Amino acid sequence: MIESVVLTVSGMKCGGCEAIVTGKLTAVDGVLAVKASSKDKAVSVEFDTAKTGLNAIKDVIQAAGYSVQ
């Protein structure tokens, strides 16, 4: 099943931060699409629930040094 979520992420300040988050998430098996916006403090993720889950996605963002609400 394909699911889409928009997460509020704090700590992203520039395009470099967006690229870090996007790169880390696209490396996760099951993540199909990512759009990070430092301006909106948001990360939109589309993923296959058979391969990964919301907690794993949040863990990747936090491991990259950002906070997820």
N, CA, C and O of each residue as an XYZ file, in Angstrom:
276
protein
N       0.848     -1.178      0.000
C       0.000      0.000      0.000
C       0.898      1.249      0.000
O       1.885      1.321      0.733
N       0.543      2.194     -0.813
C       1.292      3.444     -0.903
C       0.656      4.475      0.032
O      -0.559      4.671      0.033
N       1.502      5.122      0.820
C       1.022      6.139      1.748
C       1.822      7.421      1.544
O       3.005      7.375      1.206
N       1.178      8.552      1.748
C       1.834      9.857      1.669
C       1.636     10.581      2.984
O       0.535     10.598      3.536
N       2.716     11.186      3.488
C       2.635     11.968      4.717
C       3.394     13.274      4.530
O       4.312     13.366      3.714
N       2.997     14.275      5.295
C       3.741     15.531      5.363
C       4.133     15.707      6.819
O       3.279     15.806      7.700
N       5.434     15.744      7.057
C       5.960     15.870      8.409
C       6.498     17.275      8.645
O       7.097     17.869      7.749
N       6.291     17.806      9.834
C       6.880     19.083     10.214
C       8.279     18.793     10.735
O       8.455     18.048     11.699
N       9.274     19.393     10.085
C      10.674     19.140     10.423
C      11.348     20.469     10.747
O      11.346     21.388      9.927
N      11.919     20.567     11.937
C      12.624     21.793     12.297
C      14.126     21.561     12.224
O      14.617     20.448     12.415
N      14.836     22.641     11.942
C      16.282     22.580     11.852
C      16.808     22.736     10.435
O      17.987     23.031     10.243
N      15.947     22.544      9.439
C      16.369     22.757      8.051
C      16.423     24.261      7.802
O      15.446     24.970      8.042
N      17.568     24.744      7.321
C      17.726     26.186      7.145
C      18.008     26.613      5.706
O      17.944     27.799      5.382
N      18.324     25.635      4.838
C      18.725     26.017      3.481
C      18.529     24.841      2.518
O      18.082     23.760      2.899
N      18.880     25.097      1.269
C      18.785     24.059      0.251
C      19.694     22.873      0.542
O      19.385     21.740      0.173
N      20.810     23.135      1.203
C      21.711     22.042      1.579
C      21.049     21.096      2.560
O      21.192     19.878      2.455
N      20.328     21.654      3.509
C      19.587     20.838      4.475
C      18.519     20.009      3.763
O      18.335     18.827      4.054
N      17.824     20.646      2.833
C      16.805     19.932      2.054
C      17.436     18.761      1.306
O      16.869     17.669      1.254
N      18.617     18.997      0.726
C      19.303     17.947     -0.037
C      19.739     16.794      0.865
O      19.662     15.631      0.469
N      20.193     17.111      2.064
C      20.597     16.059      3.007
C      19.406     15.172      3.353
O      19.491     13.947      3.272
N      18.295     15.799      3.737
C      17.099     15.038      4.114
C      16.584     14.227      2.927
O      16.240     13.054      3.076
N      16.530     14.842      1.764
C      16.053     14.147      0.565
C      16.948     12.955      0.232
O      16.456     11.870     -0.076
N      18.250     13.159      0.296
C      19.194     12.083     -0.015
C      19.093     10.916      0.942
O      19.104      9.756      0.530
N      18.992     11.231      2.233
C      18.890     10.163      3.243
C      17.596      9.372      3.074
O      17.596      8.147      3.189
N      16.496     10.069      2.802
C      15.214      9.383      2.679
C      15.093      8.590      1.380
O      14.523      7.499      1.379
N      15.616      9.116      0.283
C      15.510      8.373     -0.977
C      16.356      7.110     -0.952
O      16.136      6.211     -1.764
N      17.322      7.021     -0.035
C      18.139      5.812      0.103
C      17.398      4.700      0.849
O      17.842      3.552      0.840
N      16.282      5.027      1.488
C      15.503      4.040      2.233
C      14.669      3.205      1.262
O      13.923      3.745      0.446
N      14.806      1.888      1.361
C      14.025      0.985      0.515
C      12.540      1.183      0.807
O      12.104      1.085      1.954
N      11.783      1.458     -0.227
C      10.347      1.662     -0.071
C       9.925      3.113     -0.184
O       8.747      3.399     -0.394
N      10.876      4.040     -0.047
C      10.539      5.455     -0.209
C      10.496      5.759     -1.708
O      11.468      5.523     -2.426
N       9.372      6.280     -2.164
C       9.138      6.499     -3.588
C       9.372      7.941     -4.012
O       9.828      8.191     -5.128
N       9.066      8.893     -3.132
C       9.223     10.315     -3.467
C       9.407     11.123     -2.198
O       8.827     10.824     -1.155
N      10.235     12.159     -2.316
C      10.497     13.050     -1.174
C      10.530     14.480     -1.680
O      11.101     14.766     -2.732
N       9.915     15.375     -0.922
C      10.034     16.805     -1.197
C      10.241     17.504      0.134
O       9.361     17.502      0.995
N      11.421     18.106      0.292
C      11.742     18.810      1.530
C      11.723     20.310      1.277
O      12.202     20.783      0.246
N      11.168     21.052      2.225
C      11.111     22.510      2.114
C      11.550     23.147      3.427
O      10.857     23.048      4.440
N      12.718     23.807      3.398
C      13.182     24.494      4.606
C      12.290     25.699      4.905
O      12.073     26.041      6.067
N      11.783     26.333      3.870
C      10.904     27.498      4.037
C       9.621     27.117      4.778
O       9.179     27.829      5.679
N       9.032     25.985      4.386
C       7.776     25.533      4.994
C       7.995     24.659      6.231
O       7.042     24.302      6.923
N       9.274     24.316      6.506
C       9.610     23.408      7.611
C       8.832     22.091      7.467
O       8.276     21.571      8.435
N       8.811     21.570      6.238
C       8.030     20.369      5.967
C       8.771     19.415      5.046
O       9.556     19.822      4.190
N       8.497     18.136      5.251
C       9.004     17.094      4.360
C       7.820     16.223      3.975
O       7.136     15.660      4.829
N       7.595     16.125      2.677
C       6.535     15.283      2.133
C       7.180     13.981      1.664
O       8.160     14.003      0.919
N       6.631     12.851      2.100
C       7.206     11.548      1.755
C       6.107     10.627      1.262
O       5.052     10.507      1.886
N       6.367      9.976      0.132
C       5.475      8.936     -0.378
C       6.243      7.630     -0.254
O       7.383      7.534     -0.710
N       5.622      6.613      0.367
C       6.337      5.371      0.613
C       5.423      4.150      0.543
O       4.202      4.249      0.668
N       6.055      2.999      0.338
C       5.369      1.717      0.272
C       5.368      1.122      1.680
O       6.427      0.800      2.218
N       4.196      0.976      2.271
C       4.097      0.504      3.656
C       4.534     -0.956      3.811
O       4.768     -1.411      4.930
N       4.644     -1.681      2.720
C       5.121     -3.066      2.790
C       6.636     -3.114      2.978
O       7.178     -4.140      3.390
N       7.316     -2.017      2.681
C       8.783     -2.004      2.755
C       9.338     -1.127      3.869
O      10.420     -1.407      4.384
N       8.631     -0.083      4.249
C       9.088      0.808      5.320
C       7.889      1.431      6.000
O       6.759      1.325      5.523
N       8.148      2.080      7.119
C       7.054      2.686      7.869
C       7.370      4.100      8.312
O       8.482      4.594      8.128
N       6.388      4.733      8.890
C       6.515      6.119      9.320
C       7.603      6.288     10.379
O       8.358      7.259     10.341
N       7.689      5.349     11.324
C       8.707      5.463     12.373
C      10.109      5.386     11.787
O      10.995      6.117     12.227
N      10.329      4.524     10.813
C      11.645      4.414     10.173
C      11.997      5.710      9.452
O      13.148      6.144      9.478
N      11.013      6.325      8.813
C      11.230      7.596      8.107
C      11.596      8.693      9.109
O      12.524      9.468      8.875
N      10.874      8.755     10.210
C      11.179      9.745     11.246
C      12.580      9.517     11.815
O      13.316     10.473     12.058
N      12.948      8.254     12.028
C      14.274      7.926     12.561
C      15.382      8.401     11.633
O      16.409      8.894     12.102
N      15.193      8.263     10.329
C      16.197      8.710      9.355
C      16.363     10.230      9.422
O      17.486     10.734      9.395
N      15.264     10.946      9.508
C      15.321     12.409      9.590
C      16.031     12.834     10.876
O      16.871     13.733     10.853
N      15.698     12.195     11.987
C      16.324     12.545     13.261
C      17.805     12.186     13.262
O      18.614     12.927     13.820
N      18.175     11.067     12.649
C      19.584     10.673     12.576
C      20.398     11.658     11.739
O      21.609     11.784     11.917
N      19.718     12.356     10.822
C      20.399     13.373     10.006
C      20.562     14.680     10.776
O      21.201     15.609     10.281
N      19.992     14.765     11.988
C      20.189     15.944     12.825
C      19.030     16.916     12.887
O      19.193     18.049     13.340
N      17.864     16.489     12.438
C      16.701     17.370     12.422
C      15.625     16.838     13.356
O      15.618     15.651     13.683
N      14.719     17.702     13.785
C      13.634     17.306     14.696
C      12.342     17.141     13.914
O      12.022     17.936     13.030
N      11.610     16.092     14.259
C      10.327     15.820     13.605
C       9.222     15.960     14.648
O       9.288     15.357     15.719
N       8.197     16.767     14.324
C       7.058     16.904     15.219
C       5.967     15.945     14.809
O       4.912     15.902     15.441
